[in-house]
Amino acid sequence: MSEPRIGVSIVTMGDRPQQVEALLASIAIQGVLPTRLVIVGNGTSLPDFTAVPGLSGLAGGVTTIELDENLGCPGGRNVAIRRLAELGDVDVVVELDDDGLLVDSGVLRKVQEMYAADPKLGIVGFRIADEHGETQRRHVPRLRSTDPMRRGPVTAFLGGGHALSMKMLAETGPWPAEFFFTHEETDLSWRALDAGWKILYEPDLLLQHPKTSPARHSVYYRMTARNRVWLARRNLPLPLVPAYLGIWTLLTVARTRSAAGLRAWAGGFAEGIRTPCGRRQPMRWRTVWRMTMLGRPPVI
């Protein structure tokens, strides 16, 4: 494959203008500049980012899109993906959290080289580390592994920093916008694997990101439960649905120390059962086997 054209997508709610400017500055010093840069204001207006030094050198310039309402992280990303698809000159989109930072100038070049070497590469997951170089355990996309420097094929990726093949997205479909927040990466991963695409974790691709907890969001417990149910209903063969939900129910009860959190989780679980989950397209059993061989069966 010839050198793929790289696009970059950033979704922001407008509450981190300084962090977004710092991220844009780190993009501007990349050895390989993106063909397109799309910034989505998720229910917010956007300032003029063209004044950031170096962005004037982008071949396709900076495209800003202001949405009237917050569509959630996956919904906002889909807006950027649709615009890139309409423009037609991007082969791989790199999606970055608005409070992240590319500390190395070779990130986009590495992404380009990886996709040029493998036409079936669908998703590349970045390593996420804080300003002290520490990677949280939940950011290592493997079971029973605490080593964030172990690269290779995986069955999941991190939403904060990753690359997606536009050809893959045309085949699998975009992010599940109805999820709004949590588990959208798993849904996309499962569909990509089932369609025969590869997911790689590359620790040399570093996104510096503040240490956070997903539970900082007030809707965390409800949406986590609802989206797990939707995830199973949408993607798993029927015999695996009760196994998956049963395992995660037991784990949640064992791990959650907050009574309020458990009540919110139970409400979200019930919501996931009774509400539409989107199109059901269960993965093939050979995909289940493939994921098991990679160390992460889809019931865990």
BADOZA-570780 format. One record per residue (C-alpha): residue number from 1; chain; x, z, y; residue in one letter. Coordinates in Angstrom, 3 decimals, always signed. Example, Ala and Ser with C-alpha at 12.3 -4.5 7.8 and 13.67 -1.06 7.14 Angstrom:
BADOZA-570780
+-----+-------+----------+----------+----------+-----+
:   n : chain :       xx :       zz :       yy : res :
+-----+-------+----------+----------+----------+-----+
:   1 :     A :  +12.300 :   +7.800 :   -4.500 :   a :
:   2 :     A :  +13.670 :   +7.140 :   -1.060 :   s :
+-----+-------+----------+----------+----------+-----+
//
This chain:
BADOZA-570780
+-----+-------+----------+----------+----------+-----+
:   n : chain :       xx :       zz :       yy : res :
+-----+-------+----------+----------+----------+-----+
:   1 :     A :   +0.000 :   +0.000 :   +0.000 :   m :
:   2 :     A :   +1.257 :   -0.824 :   +3.496 :   s :
:   3 :     A :   +1.625 :   +1.991 :   +5.999 :   e :
:   4 :     A :   -1.881 :   +3.379 :   +6.560 :   p :
:   5 :     A :   -3.198 :   +3.807 :  +10.072 :   r :
:   6 :     A :   -3.736 :   +7.466 :  +10.930 :   i :
:   7 :     A :   -6.568 :   +8.914 :  +12.964 :   g :
:   8 :     A :   -6.915 :  +12.530 :  +14.067 :   v :
:   9 :     A :  -10.191 :  +14.405 :  +14.455 :   s :
:  10 :     A :  -10.718 :  +17.747 :  +16.224 :   i :
:  11 :     A :  -14.064 :  +19.540 :  +16.485 :   v :
:  12 :     A :  -14.419 :  +22.280 :  +19.087 :   t :
:  13 :     A :  -17.190 :  +24.465 :  +20.479 :   m :
:  14 :     A :  -15.466 :  +24.600 :  +23.863 :   g :
:  15 :     A :  -14.375 :  +28.242 :  +23.610 :   d :
:  16 :     A :  -10.671 :  +27.541 :  +22.970 :   r :
:  17 :     A :   -9.520 :  +25.151 :  +25.716 :   p :
:  18 :     A :   -5.937 :  +26.455 :  +25.823 :   q :
:  19 :     A :   -5.542 :  +26.248 :  +22.048 :   q :
:  20 :     A :   -6.931 :  +22.706 :  +22.018 :   v :
:  21 :     A :   -4.451 :  +21.641 :  +24.702 :   e :
:  22 :     A :   -1.591 :  +23.167 :  +22.700 :   a :
:  23 :     A :   -2.766 :  +21.355 :  +19.559 :   l :
:  24 :     A :   -2.993 :  +18.062 :  +21.443 :   l :
:  25 :     A :   +0.534 :  +18.571 :  +22.777 :   a :
:  26 :     A :   +1.768 :  +19.088 :  +19.212 :   s :
:  27 :     A :   +0.076 :  +15.825 :  +18.185 :   i :
:  28 :     A :   +1.655 :  +13.981 :  +21.108 :   a :
:  29 :     A :   +5.204 :  +14.777 :  +19.891 :   i :
:  30 :     A :   +4.636 :  +13.513 :  +16.339 :   q :
:  31 :     A :   +7.125 :  +10.926 :  +15.103 :   g :
:  32 :     A :   +4.164 :   +8.796 :  +14.038 :   v :
:  33 :     A :   +1.389 :   +8.817 :  +16.615 :   l :
:  34 :     A :   -2.220 :   +8.434 :  +15.496 :   p :
:  35 :     A :   -3.965 :   +5.144 :  +16.114 :   t :
:  36 :     A :   -7.050 :   +7.067 :  +17.226 :   r :
:  37 :     A :   -7.723 :  +10.601 :  +18.400 :   l :
:  38 :     A :  -11.338 :  +11.773 :  +18.413 :   v :
:  39 :     A :  -12.392 :  +15.097 :  +19.938 :   i :
:  40 :     A :  -15.954 :  +16.272 :  +19.308 :   v :
:  41 :     A :  -17.599 :  +18.847 :  +21.560 :   g :
:  42 :     A :  -19.934 :  +20.583 :  +19.102 :   n :
:  43 :     A :  -22.811 :  +21.510 :  +21.380 :   g :
:  44 :     A :  -20.570 :  +21.638 :  +24.433 :   t :
:  45 :     A :  -19.106 :  +19.528 :  +27.204 :   s :
:  46 :     A :  -15.401 :  +18.696 :  +27.122 :   l :
:  47 :     A :  -12.687 :  +18.787 :  +29.795 :   p :
:  48 :     A :  -10.462 :  +15.821 :  +30.542 :   d :
:  49 :     A :   -7.790 :  +15.941 :  +27.837 :   f :
:  50 :     A :   -6.085 :  +12.698 :  +28.872 :   t :
:  51 :     A :   -3.788 :  +14.650 :  +31.183 :   a :
:  52 :     A :   -1.985 :  +16.192 :  +28.195 :   v :
:  53 :     A :   +1.565 :  +14.735 :  +28.267 :   p :
:  54 :     A :   +2.125 :  +12.038 :  +25.659 :   g :
:  55 :     A :   -1.489 :  +11.198 :  +24.876 :   l :
:  56 :     A :   -1.403 :   +8.144 :  +27.108 :   s :
:  57 :     A :   +0.863 :   +6.550 :  +24.505 :   g :
:  58 :     A :   -1.819 :   +6.453 :  +21.828 :   l :
:  59 :     A :   -2.715 :   +2.871 :  +20.965 :   a :
:  60 :     A :   -6.439 :   +3.607 :  +20.720 :   g :
:  61 :     A :   -6.485 :   +6.320 :  +23.350 :   g :
:  62 :     A :   -8.534 :   +9.512 :  +23.219 :   v :
:  63 :     A :  -12.227 :   +9.327 :  +22.339 :   t :
:  64 :     A :  -14.384 :  +12.291 :  +23.335 :   t :
:  65 :     A :  -17.901 :  +12.857 :  +22.012 :   i :
:  66 :     A :  -20.167 :  +15.550 :  +23.454 :   e :
:  67 :     A :  -23.035 :  +16.701 :  +21.241 :   l :
:  68 :     A :  -26.168 :  +18.321 :  +22.613 :   d :
:  69 :     A :  -26.274 :  +20.830 :  +19.765 :   e :
:  70 :     A :  -23.832 :  +22.524 :  +17.439 :   n :
:  71 :     A :  -24.016 :  +20.650 :  +14.119 :   l :
:  72 :     A :  -21.673 :  +23.022 :  +12.332 :   g :
:  73 :     A :  -18.170 :  +22.186 :  +11.239 :   c :
:  74 :     A :  -19.063 :  +19.535 :   +8.614 :   p :
:  75 :     A :  -21.686 :  +17.954 :  +10.863 :   g :
:  76 :     A :  -19.231 :  +17.706 :  +13.759 :   g :
:  77 :     A :  -16.582 :  +16.182 :  +11.521 :   r :
:  78 :     A :  -19.056 :  +13.594 :  +10.281 :   n :
:  79 :     A :  -19.654 :  +12.474 :  +13.862 :   v :
:  80 :     A :  -15.932 :  +11.825 :  +14.295 :   a :
:  81 :     A :  -15.708 :  +10.050 :  +10.927 :   i :
:  82 :     A :  -18.601 :   +7.767 :  +11.821 :   r :
:  83 :     A :  -16.947 :   +6.833 :  +15.102 :   r :
:  84 :     A :  -13.643 :   +6.097 :  +13.360 :   l :
:  85 :     A :  -15.457 :   +3.967 :  +10.782 :   a :
:  86 :     A :  -17.167 :   +2.026 :  +13.584 :   e :
:  87 :     A :  -13.839 :   +1.399 :  +15.312 :   l :
:  88 :     A :  -12.427 :   +0.140 :  +12.023 :   g :
:  89 :     A :   -8.713 :   +0.642 :  +12.625 :   d :
:  90 :     A :   -8.047 :   +3.921 :  +10.777 :   v :
:  91 :     A :   -7.280 :   +4.279 :   +7.059 :   d :
:  92 :     A :   -6.681 :   +8.046 :   +6.892 :   v :
:  93 :     A :   -8.209 :  +10.751 :   +9.075 :   v :
:  94 :     A :   -6.369 :  +14.024 :   +9.661 :   v :
:  95 :     A :   -8.805 :  +16.815 :  +10.556 :   e :
:  96 :     A :   -7.428 :  +19.892 :  +12.305 :   l :
:  97 :     A :   -8.954 :  +23.206 :  +13.388 :   d :
:  98 :     A :   -9.084 :  +23.499 :  +17.159 :   d :
:  99 :     A :   -6.985 :  +26.685 :  +17.123 :   d :
: 100 :     A :   -4.292 :  +25.218 :  +14.869 :   g :
: 101 :     A :   -0.861 :  +23.890 :  +15.779 :   l :
: 102 :     A :   +1.469 :  +21.316 :  +14.217 :   l :
: 103 :     A :   +4.835 :  +23.028 :  +14.520 :   v :
: 104 :     A :   +6.761 :  +20.163 :  +12.900 :   d :
: 105 :     A :   +6.956 :  +16.680 :  +14.424 :   s :
: 106 :     A :   +6.978 :  +14.949 :  +11.035 :   g :
: 107 :     A :   +3.517 :  +15.897 :   +9.782 :   v :
: 108 :     A :   +1.742 :  +12.613 :  +10.435 :   l :
: 109 :     A :   +4.704 :  +10.608 :   +9.132 :   r :
: 110 :     A :   +4.601 :  +12.605 :   +5.878 :   k :
: 111 :     A :   +0.862 :  +11.990 :   +5.575 :   v :
: 112 :     A :   +1.415 :   +8.271 :   +6.104 :   q :
: 113 :     A :   +4.144 :   +8.166 :   +3.438 :   e :
: 114 :     A :   +2.019 :  +10.024 :   +0.885 :   m :
: 115 :     A :   -0.951 :   +7.683 :   +1.237 :   y :
: 116 :     A :   +1.264 :   +4.598 :   +1.262 :   a :
: 117 :     A :   +2.728 :   +5.696 :   -2.092 :   a :
: 118 :     A :   -0.587 :   +6.251 :   -3.909 :   d :
: 119 :     A :   -3.743 :   +4.168 :   -3.356 :   p :
: 120 :     A :   -5.845 :   +6.702 :   -5.335 :   k :
: 121 :     A :   -4.851 :   +9.624 :   -3.128 :   l :
: 122 :     A :   -8.084 :  +10.874 :   -1.613 :   g :
: 123 :     A :   -7.340 :  +14.263 :   -0.050 :   i :
: 124 :     A :   -4.177 :  +16.028 :   +1.053 :   v :
: 125 :     A :   -4.380 :  +19.737 :   +1.805 :   g :
: 126 :     A :   -2.019 :  +21.312 :   +4.339 :   f :
: 127 :     A :   -0.422 :  +24.736 :   +4.095 :   r :
: 128 :     A :   -1.967 :  +27.224 :   +6.526 :   i :
: 129 :     A :   +0.302 :  +29.972 :   +7.882 :   a :
: 130 :     A :   +0.163 :  +32.320 :  +10.847 :   d :
: 131 :     A :   +2.774 :  +32.569 :  +13.596 :   e :
: 132 :     A :   +4.884 :  +34.790 :  +11.306 :   h :
: 133 :     A :   +4.895 :  +32.204 :   +8.528 :   g :
: 134 :     A :   +2.517 :  +34.192 :   +6.302 :   e :
: 135 :     A :   -0.083 :  +32.367 :   +4.229 :   t :
: 136 :     A :   -3.170 :  +34.375 :   +3.262 :   q :
: 137 :     A :   -3.957 :  +34.482 :   -0.451 :   r :
: 138 :     A :   -7.326 :  +32.801 :   +0.104 :   r :
: 139 :     A :   -5.469 :  +29.838 :   +1.605 :   h :
: 140 :     A :   -3.553 :  +29.089 :   -1.608 :   v :
: 141 :     A :   -5.740 :  +26.492 :   -3.385 :   p :
: 142 :     A :   -5.053 :  +27.717 :   -6.921 :   r :
: 143 :     A :   -6.233 :  +30.531 :   -9.178 :   l :
: 144 :     A :   -3.785 :  +33.248 :  -10.143 :   r :
: 145 :     A :   -1.095 :  +31.925 :   -7.805 :   s :
: 146 :     A :   +0.322 :  +33.642 :   -4.777 :   t :
: 147 :     A :   +3.025 :  +31.037 :   -4.133 :   d :
: 148 :     A :   +2.041 :  +28.960 :   -1.066 :   p :
: 149 :     A :   +5.089 :  +26.707 :   -1.532 :   m :
: 150 :     A :   +3.989 :  +25.290 :   -4.888 :   r :
: 151 :     A :   +2.933 :  +21.686 :   -4.323 :   r :
: 152 :     A :   +1.020 :  +19.347 :   -6.598 :   g :
: 153 :     A :   -2.435 :  +18.292 :   -7.785 :   p :
: 154 :     A :   -5.289 :  +20.723 :   -7.111 :   v :
: 155 :     A :   -9.089 :  +20.772 :   -7.208 :   t :
: 156 :     A :   -9.648 :  +22.184 :   -3.709 :   a :
: 157 :     A :   -8.252 :  +22.012 :   -0.190 :   f :
: 158 :     A :   -8.315 :  +23.937 :   +3.056 :   l :
: 159 :     A :  -10.661 :  +22.954 :   +5.853 :   g :
: 160 :     A :   -8.277 :  +24.018 :   +8.617 :   g :
: 161 :     A :   -5.828 :  +21.171 :   +8.067 :   g :
: 162 :     A :   -6.121 :  +18.211 :   +5.716 :   h :
: 163 :     A :   -6.170 :  +14.428 :   +5.450 :   a :
: 164 :     A :   -8.949 :  +12.270 :   +4.006 :   l :
: 165 :     A :   -8.895 :   +8.650 :   +2.891 :   s :
: 166 :     A :  -11.496 :   +6.637 :   +4.789 :   m :
: 167 :     A :  -11.909 :   +4.428 :   +1.705 :   k :
: 168 :     A :  -12.659 :   +7.535 :   -0.350 :   m :
: 169 :     A :  -15.248 :   +8.736 :   +2.168 :   l :
: 170 :     A :  -16.959 :   +5.336 :   +2.067 :   a :
: 171 :     A :  -17.335 :   +5.818 :   -1.701 :   e :
: 172 :     A :  -18.134 :   +9.532 :   -1.984 :   t :
: 173 :     A :  -20.097 :   +9.979 :   +1.216 :   g :
: 174 :     A :  -19.183 :  +12.285 :   +4.113 :   p :
: 175 :     A :  -19.198 :  +16.056 :   +4.531 :   w :
: 176 :     A :  -22.423 :  +17.884 :   +3.518 :   p :
: 177 :     A :  -23.685 :  +18.497 :   +7.052 :   a :
: 178 :     A :  -26.535 :  +20.706 :   +5.840 :   e :
: 179 :     A :  -24.004 :  +23.333 :   +4.686 :   f :
: 180 :     A :  -23.108 :  +23.977 :   +8.363 :   f :
: 181 :     A :  -20.439 :  +26.542 :   +7.430 :   f :
: 182 :     A :  -18.650 :  +27.527 :   +4.156 :   t :
: 183 :     A :  -18.142 :  +25.678 :   +0.856 :   h :
: 184 :     A :  -18.318 :  +22.215 :   +2.388 :   e :
: 185 :     A :  -14.708 :  +21.631 :   +1.246 :   e :
: 186 :     A :  -15.646 :  +22.409 :   -2.360 :   t :
: 187 :     A :  -18.595 :  +20.028 :   -2.278 :   d :
: 188 :     A :  -16.422 :  +17.196 :   -0.971 :   l :
: 189 :     A :  -13.624 :  +18.040 :   -3.439 :   s :
: 190 :     A :  -15.931 :  +17.898 :   -6.445 :   w :
: 191 :     A :  -17.388 :  +14.552 :   -5.382 :   r :
: 192 :     A :  -13.918 :  +13.125 :   -4.777 :   a :
: 193 :     A :  -12.615 :  +14.246 :   -8.180 :   l :
: 194 :     A :  -15.707 :  +12.910 :   -9.921 :   d :
: 195 :     A :  -15.131 :   +9.515 :   -8.287 :   a :
: 196 :     A :  -11.556 :   +9.433 :   -9.621 :   g :
: 197 :     A :   -9.672 :  +10.342 :   -6.449 :   w :
: 198 :     A :   -6.696 :  +12.714 :   -6.379 :   k :
: 199 :     A :   -6.328 :  +15.899 :   -4.338 :   i :
: 200 :     A :   -2.803 :  +17.079 :   -3.541 :   l :
: 201 :     A :   -1.574 :  +20.252 :   -1.895 :   y :
: 202 :     A :   +1.573 :  +19.661 :   +0.181 :   e :
: 203 :     A :   +3.124 :  +22.840 :   +1.648 :   p :
: 204 :     A :   +5.531 :  +20.832 :   +3.822 :   d :
: 205 :     A :   +2.489 :  +19.846 :   +5.888 :   l :
: 206 :     A :   +2.135 :  +23.029 :   +7.910 :   l :
: 207 :     A :   -0.671 :  +23.953 :  +10.253 :   l :
: 208 :     A :   +0.039 :  +27.161 :  +12.144 :   q :
: 209 :     A :   -3.205 :  +29.074 :  +12.445 :   h :
: 210 :     A :   -4.086 :  +32.642 :  +13.523 :   p :
: 211 :     A :   -4.814 :  +35.044 :  +10.676 :   k :
: 212 :     A :   -8.580 :  +35.394 :  +10.356 :   t :
: 213 :     A :  -11.314 :  +36.560 :   +7.994 :   s :
: 214 :     A :  -14.325 :  +34.333 :   +7.219 :   p :
: 215 :     A :  -16.510 :  +37.454 :   +7.374 :   a :
: 216 :     A :  -15.959 :  +37.541 :  +11.151 :   r :
: 217 :     A :  -18.925 :  +35.165 :  +11.419 :   h :
: 218 :     A :  -22.261 :  +36.982 :  +11.478 :   s :
: 219 :     A :  -23.829 :  +34.395 :   +9.142 :   v :
: 220 :     A :  -21.008 :  +34.565 :   +6.587 :   y :
: 221 :     A :  -22.781 :  +36.398 :   +3.742 :   y :
: 222 :     A :  -26.044 :  +34.475 :   +3.993 :   r :
: 223 :     A :  -24.461 :  +31.033 :   +4.209 :   m :
: 224 :     A :  -21.883 :  +31.796 :   +1.532 :   t :
: 225 :     A :  -24.666 :  +32.632 :   -0.928 :   a :
: 226 :     A :  -27.001 :  +29.815 :   +0.090 :   r :
: 227 :     A :  -24.265 :  +27.200 :   -0.033 :   n :
: 228 :     A :  -22.968 :  +28.341 :   -3.420 :   r :
: 229 :     A :  -26.445 :  +27.792 :   -4.844 :   v :
: 230 :     A :  -26.696 :  +24.399 :   -3.158 :   w :
: 231 :     A :  -23.222 :  +23.497 :   -4.393 :   l :
: 232 :     A :  -24.211 :  +24.219 :   -7.989 :   a :
: 233 :     A :  -27.592 :  +22.493 :   -7.734 :   r :
: 234 :     A :  -26.044 :  +19.386 :   -6.203 :   r :
: 235 :     A :  -22.944 :  +18.938 :   -8.311 :   n :
: 236 :     A :  -22.850 :  +20.779 :  -11.644 :   l :
: 237 :     A :  -24.212 :  +19.665 :  -15.013 :   p :
: 238 :     A :  -27.326 :  +21.729 :  -15.706 :   l :
: 239 :     A :  -25.779 :  +23.969 :  -18.421 :   p :
: 240 :     A :  -23.086 :  +25.087 :  -15.958 :   l :
: 241 :     A :  -25.412 :  +26.021 :  -13.083 :   v :
: 242 :     A :  -26.477 :  +29.469 :  -14.398 :   p :
: 243 :     A :  -22.919 :  +30.219 :  -15.563 :   a :
: 244 :     A :  -21.462 :  +29.409 :  -12.145 :   y :
: 245 :     A :  -24.075 :  +31.375 :  -10.213 :   l :
: 246 :     A :  -23.950 :  +34.304 :  -12.641 :   g :
: 247 :     A :  -20.164 :  +34.639 :  -12.365 :   i :
: 248 :     A :  -20.250 :  +34.544 :   -8.566 :   w :
: 249 :     A :  -23.100 :  +37.028 :   -8.394 :   t :
: 250 :     A :  -21.093 :  +39.522 :  -10.450 :   l :
: 251 :     A :  -17.964 :  +38.935 :   -8.365 :   l :
: 252 :     A :  -19.873 :  +39.366 :   -5.110 :   t :
: 253 :     A :  -21.484 :  +42.632 :   -6.191 :   v :
: 254 :     A :  -18.096 :  +43.939 :   -7.313 :   a :
: 255 :     A :  -16.235 :  +42.926 :   -4.153 :   r :
: 256 :     A :  -18.721 :  +43.528 :   -1.351 :   t :
: 257 :     A :  -18.538 :  +47.013 :   +0.126 :   r :
: 258 :     A :  -21.218 :  +46.528 :   +2.772 :   s :
: 259 :     A :  -24.852 :  +47.179 :   +1.889 :   a :
: 260 :     A :  -25.911 :  +45.009 :   +4.822 :   a :
: 261 :     A :  -23.627 :  +42.273 :   +3.558 :   g :
: 262 :     A :  -25.164 :  +42.429 :   +0.075 :   l :
: 263 :     A :  -28.684 :  +42.230 :   +1.537 :   r :
: 264 :     A :  -27.703 :  +39.180 :   +3.599 :   a :
: 265 :     A :  -26.079 :  +37.639 :   +0.534 :   w :
: 266 :     A :  -29.214 :  +38.198 :   -1.569 :   a :
: 267 :     A :  -31.344 :  +36.595 :   +1.144 :   g :
: 268 :     A :  -29.040 :  +33.591 :   +1.273 :   g :
: 269 :     A :  -29.106 :  +33.269 :   -2.526 :   f :
: 270 :     A :  -32.911 :  +33.194 :   -2.498 :   a :
: 271 :     A :  -32.827 :  +30.646 :   +0.321 :   e :
: 272 :     A :  -30.511 :  +28.444 :   -1.725 :   g :
: 273 :     A :  -32.929 :  +28.523 :   -4.671 :   i :
: 274 :     A :  -36.087 :  +27.677 :   -2.739 :   r :
: 275 :     A :  -34.839 :  +25.166 :   -0.159 :   t :
: 276 :     A :  -33.813 :  +21.508 :   -0.575 :   p :
: 277 :     A :  -30.109 :  +21.112 :   -1.339 :   c :
: 278 :     A :  -29.699 :  +17.407 :   -0.687 :   g :
: 279 :     A :  -29.057 :  +14.694 :   -3.245 :   r :
: 280 :     A :  -28.270 :  +15.905 :   -6.762 :   r :
: 281 :     A :  -25.432 :  +13.967 :   -8.391 :   q :
: 282 :     A :  -23.979 :  +16.064 :  -11.240 :   p :
: 283 :     A :  -20.328 :  +15.516 :  -12.041 :   m :
: 284 :     A :  -19.324 :  +13.949 :  -15.327 :   r :
: 285 :     A :  -18.153 :  +16.170 :  -18.162 :   w :
: 286 :     A :  -14.797 :  +14.409 :  -18.046 :   r :
: 287 :     A :  -14.438 :  +15.704 :  -14.479 :   t :
: 288 :     A :  -15.158 :  +19.220 :  -15.717 :   v :
: 289 :     A :  -12.401 :  +18.764 :  -18.299 :   w :
: 290 :     A :   -9.999 :  +17.340 :  -15.717 :   r :
: 291 :     A :  -10.579 :  +20.299 :  -13.398 :   m :
: 292 :     A :  -10.071 :  +22.695 :  -16.302 :   t :
: 293 :     A :   -6.737 :  +21.035 :  -17.121 :   m :
: 294 :     A :   -5.703 :  +21.458 :  -13.477 :   l :
: 295 :     A :   -6.309 :  +25.177 :  -13.829 :   g :
: 296 :     A :   -9.607 :  +25.583 :  -12.023 :   r :
: 297 :     A :  -12.761 :  +24.917 :  -14.069 :   p :
: 298 :     A :  -15.815 :  +24.421 :  -11.823 :   p :
: 299 :     A :  -17.551 :  +27.592 :  -13.037 :   v :
: 300 :     A :  -14.925 :  +29.775 :  -11.304 :   i :
+-----+-------+----------+----------+----------+-----+
//
